[in-house]
């Protein structure tokens, strides 16, 4: 247990960043009020129930970006269940359309996230606000924007259903191997908004769930709501901005380490090098994605041997830490992502320094 605690401390900053993104994985909802939503671009009308699953995904993305709505949803990850409130709209800012959205946690200590365009502010009681740069709080929707996952997932339609009192089109995203999770999506039949999403493992067990419990589509948000969404923080607050967008990937020849095994379809999408939270060493990070699922590999020297091994599943998030010895040197590898624990473990044990990798290949 001591080793697990050490790694929890080490991974805490990253988990908080991921939480700030993944907890927004909610929205997209469904129900249109009698007044409708004239300020939004109409999409996914019920007159087209026979559209292909691919078309429904495109409609879902458009609806999430264009519609004005507010509602409550529940988010479950493992044994943890939280209730959250969401508000979203699209406004003209300096002649350009900009999304404004907020998520407020209704359980536990007060916490709130507000996004203005690509700028996210995370505020928690008693702490200085943190700022991030990211395209959306709705990571569940963002996962499906690339459309480059058809070789490793099969998209299938399922029976019509009801969620939050609305007719819903159900889609199944089925992985073709055991190295990634599957998804079940419920889209509002009239607007295309995501009403419910479930992540499942190979046996059909629920890993993660998001589901709206109430929602409405006002013609426009109230002046008080807009004021809260547009409010700017003082320059002195949350000065440090964490950029969640990936940097360009370095040439492989520049990498100091190499993963001997990566599931087919995953490729590097970004990298970073930051100071370690527990040592004076740099942490080398490479992010991988197959267009839907993603994970990150962190590697750092462990000269003081203060880092220890741990294997843990936190809801949909697998976290595996391993310590390796290369001659007289030790280094620490952590794999973190929304992939099965067995996949993360196999990746972690395959990581080795490039010098060692080149020798083994000769």
VENZI-V58218 format. One record per residue. NEAR is the number of other C-alpha atoms within 10 Angstrom. D_CENTER is the distance of its C-alpha to the mean C-alpha in Angstrom with 1 decimal. Layout:
near: (NEAR	NEAR)
d_center: (D_CENTER	D_CENTER)
This chain:
near: (6	10	14	17	12	16	20	15	13	15	15	12	12	12	17	11	15	15	12	21	21	17	22	24	23	28	32	33	34	33	25	20	13	10	9	15	19	13	15	17	12	17	19	22	13	13	9	11	14	11	11	12	18	15	12	26	22	16	20	25	19	19	24	26	21	21	28	27	27	22	21	22	22	18	22	19	18	15	9	10	13	15	18	20	20	23	23	27	24	21	18	9	10	7	7	9	12	18	23	24	28	23	25	19	18	15	11	8	10	12	15	20	24	24	25	21	18	16	17	26	20	21	18	14	10	8	9	13	17	19	22	21	17	19	18	24	24	20	19	25	22	16	16	18	14	10	12	13	19	15	11	20	20	13	19	14	18	14	8	14	15	15	20	18	12	17	19	26	25	24	22	18	21	20	20	14	13	15	19	24	23	23	22	20	22	26	30	31	27	21	26	30	29	31	32	27	24	19	21	20	20	15	7	11	10	19	22	21	22	26	24	25	16	18	24	19	24	20	18	16	16	9	9	9	14	17	11	13	20	14	10	11	12	8	7	8	12	17	13	11	13	14	14	13	13	13	13	11	15	14	7	11	8	9	13	12	18	17	16	14	13	17	16	11	13	18	15	17	18	17	19	16	14	11	12	14	14	13	16	12	15	15	19	20	19	22	22	20	19	23	20	22	17	19	20	20	23	19	26	24	22	21	15	10	13	11	23	17	17	19	18	15	16	14	16	22	22	21	26	27	25	19	20	17	12	11	7	6	11	15	19	23	28	26	28	26	24	22	22	20	23	15	19	27	19	18	20	27	19	13	23	20	16	18	12	13	15	10	8	8	6	5)
d_center: (27.7	28.5	26.5	23.4	23.8	24.2	21.0	19.2	20.8	19.9	16.2	16.0	15.2	12.2	11.0	11.7	9.7	6.5	7.9	8.6	5.3	4.0	7.7	8.0	6.8	10.3	12.6	14.6	17.5	20.9	24.2	26.4	29.2	32.8	32.6	29.7	27.6	30.0	28.0	25.3	25.7	26.7	24.6	24.6	27.9	29.3	32.0	29.8	28.7	29.5	27.0	25.3	21.8	20.8	22.3	20.5	17.1	18.5	19.8	16.6	15.0	18.3	18.6	15.3	16.5	20.2	20.9	21.9	21.1	20.8	20.2	19.1	16.6	16.1	13.0	14.0	12.6	15.7	18.6	16.8	17.0	16.5	17.7	16.3	17.9	16.6	18.6	18.0	20.6	21.6	24.4	26.7	26.5	29.2	29.7	26.1	23.6	20.8	18.1	18.5	16.3	16.0	14.6	17.2	17.1	20.3	20.7	21.8	22.2	21.4	18.1	16.9	14.5	16.1	15.0	18.0	17.2	14.9	15.9	14.0	16.2	15.4	18.7	19.8	23.4	25.6	23.2	23.1	20.3	17.6	16.6	13.7	13.5	10.6	11.1	9.4	8.2	7.5	4.2	6.3	9.0	7.8	7.5	11.1	12.6	14.0	16.2	17.1	16.3	19.6	21.4	19.1	18.2	20.7	20.0	22.5	23.7	24.6	26.9	26.6	25.6	25.4	22.6	23.4	26.8	25.8	26.3	23.2	22.8	21.1	19.4	18.8	16.6	18.6	18.1	21.4	21.3	20.4	18.0	14.8	13.7	14.8	13.7	16.0	15.5	18.1	18.7	21.4	24.5	25.8	23.0	20.2	17.6	15.1	17.0	15.4	12.9	13.6	12.3	15.5	17.1	20.2	22.5	20.8	19.7	16.9	14.0	11.8	13.0	12.6	15.9	17.8	21.2	22.7	22.3	24.6	25.0	27.4	29.4	28.1	26.6	29.3	30.4	29.2	25.6	25.7	27.3	24.5	21.9	24.0	25.2	25.0	24.8	28.0	27.9	28.5	25.3	22.0	23.6	21.2	18.3	15.3	14.3	10.7	12.0	13.3	17.0	19.3	19.8	23.2	25.9	26.0	29.4	28.0	25.8	27.3	25.8	24.9	23.0	25.7	23.4	20.1	19.4	20.8	18.6	16.3	17.2	16.6	14.6	15.1	16.9	18.0	20.8	20.9	23.4	22.9	22.7	25.5	27.8	29.1	27.5	24.8	21.5	20.8	17.2	16.2	12.8	13.1	11.7	13.7	12.3	10.0	9.0	8.6	10.3	12.3	16.0	17.8	21.6	24.2	27.9	29.1	32.6	33.1	31.5	29.8	26.6	26.6	25.0	22.7	20.7	18.4	16.0	14.0	12.9	10.5	10.2	13.3	15.1	18.4	20.8	24.1	27.1	29.2	32.7	33.9	37.6	38.0	34.4	31.5	27.8	24.6	21.7	18.3	15.6	12.2	9.4	8.5	12.0	15.3	17.2	20.1	18.2	16.9	20.5	22.1	20.2	21.0	24.7	25.0	24.2	27.5	29.0	29.9	33.6	33.6	31.8	34.4	37.2	36.0	35.9	39.5)
